[in-house]
Amino acid sequence: MASFLKDPLFCVAVQVEAGRGSNCGDSGDSKKLSTKSPPGWKKLTATRLSSPSNPFVKHCVKLRLSSSYRRSCGAALVVGLTPIMEVCRFQVMNNEEPLNIDCLLLIDGVESPVTLNIPSTSIIHVSSHVFKKISGVQSIESIGAIAIMKFPSSFYNVVGECEDAMYPSCFPLPKRVLALDGIQDPGNLGTLLRSAMAFKWDVVFLLPNCCDLFNEKALRAGRGASFQLPIVCGSWLHLEALCRRFRLKMLAGHPENHAEPSIRASSLSKELADLLAGRAICLVLGSEGRDMADSLNVSVAGGIFLYMLQPEKYR
């Protein structure tokens, strides 16, 4: 049985560790992310590629494999028509224009879905061999498409001073914030992002030592959630500033048998959920194998937490 800490802020020693950086994953030092092409790479003008040694193909593979390269380019490689369509539908529903797609790659002979409404100049057809190399998948029949997508405007990398005033310009008043600490398995991270989106949580805050949310496995597990949720990368001090600014009650989920005697804890229940229904909260989950996480099932336990504590109007 999982339980919750009742105290609003920093009740567990793991919550603040000296020397932690302000970035999550393999992030850089800048709050603003570059959207320029990498040095030495020229914009592709061809509409068909058949050679795996083409510089553009190497660029795509590097986007898939390298977190630092993704951040330097301000873009990620999304493999699979399903997550691409979900991101595009979300952007259309929210009147976000233009779409984040820089380039759509299709196998020779495959037409672009009409609903994507992508200019023909942004569509490149590639051989099956090139498609396999870029996607990193050998069985490509069910993939359908690959897209190079710009990082969404809802992604923030917070650095520098912990100024409360920085947050109102990033997102509206949050009532439900999910903070993730040290989630290093990309499948778990993607699943948690997808659950947060499904249960209408407002913001996800990624603390240091989390894996890259644009990792190929995280994108696959999240089915595009990385492009649809407001996501902030920052330090524990930044999270504390966020909680102060929006008067969020901080809760930490952990296995009940791991609760320290000195910490007041409550079992997760409908009664507790009802008690917290009208409050703005920040739920902290994290660190597979240590501290506040169920090492085997952080994504499963997290899904239960997110469902039980979802905003009152969606319950």
C-alpha positions in Angstrom: 0.0 0.0 0.0 1.4 3.4 -1.0 1.2 6.3 1.4 1.6 10.1 1.3 3.5 12.6 3.3 1.2 15.1 4.9 3.7 18.0 5.4 3.6 20.5 2.6 7.3 20.9 1.8 10.6 18.8 2.0 9.9 16.2 4.7 12.4 13.7 3.3 16.1 14.1 3.3 16.4 13.0 -0.3 14.4 16.0 -1.4 17.4 18.4 -1.2 20.9 17.3 -2.0 23.8 19.7 -2.2 25.6 19.7 -5.5 22.8 18.7 -7.7 22.6 20.6 -11.0 19.6 22.5 -12.2 19.2 20.4 -15.4 17.5 17.1 -16.0 18.8 14.4 -18.4 21.6 15.6 -20.6 20.4 19.2 -20.7 22.5 22.2 -21.6 23.1 25.4 -19.6 20.7 27.7 -21.5 17.1 28.3 -20.9 16.6 29.1 -24.5 17.2 26.2 -26.9 18.7 26.6 -30.3 16.6 25.8 -33.3 19.4 26.3 -35.8 20.9 23.5 -37.9 24.0 21.9 -36.5 27.4 23.2 -37.8 28.3 21.9 -41.2 24.8 20.6 -42.0 22.9 22.2 -44.9 19.2 22.1 -45.4 18.1 19.2 -47.5 16.6 20.1 -50.9 16.0 16.5 -52.2 12.5 14.9 -51.9 13.9 11.3 -52.0 16.8 9.6 -50.3 18.2 6.1 -51.0 21.7 6.3 -49.6 22.3 5.5 -45.9 25.5 7.6 -46.0 23.7 10.8 -46.9 24.5 13.5 -44.3 20.8 14.1 -43.7 20.4 10.4 -42.7 23.3 10.7 -40.3 21.7 13.9 -38.9 18.4 12.0 -38.3 20.2 9.0 -36.6 22.1 11.4 -34.3 18.8 13.1 -33.4 17.5 9.8 -32.3 20.5 8.7 -30.3 22.1 11.8 -28.8 20.4 14.0 -26.1 23.0 16.7 -26.4 22.6 16.8 -30.2 18.8 17.1 -29.9 19.2 20.0 -27.5 21.7 21.8 -29.8 19.2 21.4 -32.7 16.1 22.1 -30.6 14.4 19.1 -32.3 13.7 15.5 -31.8 13.0 12.4 -34.0 9.6 11.0 -33.5 9.2 7.4 -34.9 5.7 6.2 -35.6 2.6 7.6 -37.3 0.5 7.2 -34.1 2.5 9.6 -31.9 2.9 12.0 -34.8 -0.8 12.1 -35.4 -1.6 12.5 -31.7 0.8 15.5 -31.4 -0.7 17.1 -34.6 -4.3 16.6 -33.4 -3.4 18.1 -30.1 -1.8 21.2 -31.8 -4.8 21.6 -34.1 -7.3 21.4 -31.2 -5.3 24.0 -29.3 -5.0 26.3 -32.4 -1.2 26.0 -32.3 0.2 27.0 -35.7 2.4 26.3 -37.4 2.8 22.6 -36.6 6.1 21.5 -35.0 7.0 19.2 -37.9 10.1 20.3 -39.8 10.2 17.2 -41.9 8.2 14.0 -42.5 9.9 10.9 -43.8 7.9 8.2 -45.6 8.8 5.0 -47.3 8.8 5.1 -51.1 5.3 4.8 -52.5 3.6 5.8 -49.2 1.4 8.9 -49.3 1.3 11.5 -46.5 -1.9 11.3 -44.4 -4.2 14.1 -45.6 -5.0 15.1 -42.0 -1.4 16.1 -41.3 -1.7 18.9 -43.8 2.1 19.1 -44.4 3.5 21.0 -47.3 5.0 18.7 -50.0 8.3 20.5 -49.6 8.6 19.1 -46.1 8.0 15.5 -47.1 10.9 13.2 -48.0 10.5 9.7 -49.3 13.3 7.2 -48.4 14.1 3.6 -49.3 13.2 0.9 -46.8 16.9 0.5 -46.0 17.3 4.2 -45.1 14.0 4.1 -43.1 15.3 1.2 -41.0 18.5 3.0 -40.3 16.8 6.2 -39.3 14.1 4.5 -37.1 16.5 2.0 -35.5 13.7 -0.6 -36.1 14.0 -3.6 -38.4 10.3 -4.4 -38.7 9.1 -1.1 -40.2 5.7 -2.2 -41.6 3.7 -0.8 -38.6 5.7 2.4 -38.2 4.2 4.4 -41.0 6.2 7.6 -40.7 9.1 9.4 -39.0 9.1 13.1 -38.2 11.6 15.7 -37.2 9.7 17.8 -34.7 10.8 21.1 -33.1 10.8 21.2 -29.3 7.4 22.4 -28.2 6.9 25.9 -26.7 5.6 24.2 -23.6 9.0 22.8 -22.7 11.1 24.9 -20.3 14.6 24.4 -19.1 14.9 26.6 -16.0 18.4 27.8 -15.0 19.8 30.5 -12.8 18.2 32.2 -9.8 15.0 30.7 -8.3 12.8 33.6 -9.0 9.1 33.1 -8.3 8.2 35.6 -11.0 9.6 33.4 -13.8 6.7 30.9 -13.6 3.6 32.9 -14.4 4.9 33.6 -17.9 5.4 29.8 -18.5 2.0 28.4 -17.7 -1.3 29.3 -16.1 -2.2 28.6 -12.5 -1.4 24.9 -11.9 -3.5 22.9 -9.6 -1.9 19.5 -10.2 1.9 19.3 -10.7 3.8 16.0 -11.0 7.4 16.2 -10.0 9.7 13.3 -11.1 13.1 12.7 -9.4 15.7 10.5 -10.9 13.5 8.6 -13.3 16.2 7.0 -15.4 14.2 4.4 -17.3 12.8 6.1 -20.4 9.9 3.6 -20.6 8.8 4.6 -17.1 9.2 8.3 -17.9 7.1 8.1 -21.0 4.4 6.1 -19.3 4.2 8.6 -16.4 4.0 11.5 -18.9 1.2 9.7 -20.8 -0.7 9.0 -17.5 -0.3 12.7 -16.4 -1.8 13.8 -19.7 -4.6 11.3 -19.6 -5.6 12.3 -16.0 -5.4 16.1 -16.9 -2.5 17.1 -14.7 -1.3 20.6 -15.4 2.5 20.5 -15.3 5.3 17.9 -15.1 8.5 19.0 -13.4 11.6 17.0 -14.2 14.2 17.1 -11.4 17.9 16.3 -11.9 19.0 12.8 -13.0 15.8 12.1 -15.0 16.4 10.7 -18.4 15.8 12.8 -21.5 12.0 13.1 -22.2 12.8 13.2 -25.9 14.6 9.8 -25.7 13.3 7.5 -28.4 12.0 5.0 -25.8 10.4 7.7 -23.8 8.7 9.1 -26.9 7.4 5.7 -27.8 6.0 4.9 -24.3 4.5 8.4 -24.0 2.9 8.4 -27.5 3.7 12.1 -28.0 3.0 13.3 -24.4 6.4 15.0 -24.4 5.0 17.5 -27.0 1.6 18.0 -25.3 2.2 18.7 -21.6 3.8 21.8 -20.1 7.2 20.3 -18.9 9.8 22.0 -16.8 13.3 20.9 -16.1 14.9 22.4 -13.0 16.4 21.9 -9.6 14.9 21.2 -6.2 15.2 24.9 -5.5 13.3 25.8 -8.6 10.6 23.3 -7.6 10.4 24.8 -4.1 10.0 28.3 -5.7 7.2 26.9 -7.9 5.4 25.5 -4.9 5.7 28.8 -3.0 4.6 30.8 -5.9 1.4 28.8 -6.5 0.9 27.6 -2.9 1.2 24.0 -3.8 1.1 21.3 -1.1 3.9 18.9 -1.7 3.3 15.2 -1.3 5.7 12.4 -1.7 4.5 8.9 -2.8 6.4 5.9 -1.4 5.8 2.3 -0.3 4.1 2.2 3.1 6.6 -0.1 4.6 9.4 2.3 3.8 7.8 5.2 5.8 10.0 6.5 8.6 8.5 6.6 12.0 9.2 10.3 12.4 7.2 11.2 9.3 3.5 11.6 9.4 2.0 9.5 6.6 -1.4 8.7 5.2 -2.4 5.8 3.1 -3.7 6.6 -0.4 -7.5 6.3 -0.2 -10.7 7.9 -1.5 -11.0 9.8 1.8 -7.5 11.3 1.3 -8.3 12.1 -2.3 -11.5 13.8 -1.3 -9.6 15.8 1.4 -7.1 17.0 -1.2 -9.6 17.6 -4.0 -9.9 21.3 -3.6 -6.2 21.9 -2.9 -3.3 22.7 -5.3 -0.8 19.9 -4.9 2.6 18.8 -6.2 3.1 15.0 -6.2 6.7 13.8 -6.1 7.6 10.4 -7.4 11.0 9.1 -8.3 14.2 7.3 -8.2 13.7 3.7 -9.3 15.2 1.5 -6.6 15.7 4.2 -3.9 14.0 6.7 -1.7 10.5 7.7 -2.7 9.8 5.1 -5.4 8.5 1.6 -5.7 11.6 0.3 -7.5 9.7 -2.2 -9.6 6.6 -0.4 -10.5 7.1 3.4 -10.3 5.1 3.9 -13.5 2.2 1.6 -12.3 2.2 3.2 -8.8 2.4 6.6 -10.4 -0.6 5.9 -12.6 -2.6 5.0 -9.5 -1.6 8.2 -7.7 -2.4 10.3 -10.8 -5.8 8.7 -11.2 -6.7 9.0 -7.5 -5.6 12.6 -7.2 -6.7 13.9 -10.6 -8.4 17.3 -10.7 -11.8 17.2 -9.0 -13.8 18.2 -12.2 -12.4 15.1 -14.1 -13.1 12.6 -11.3 
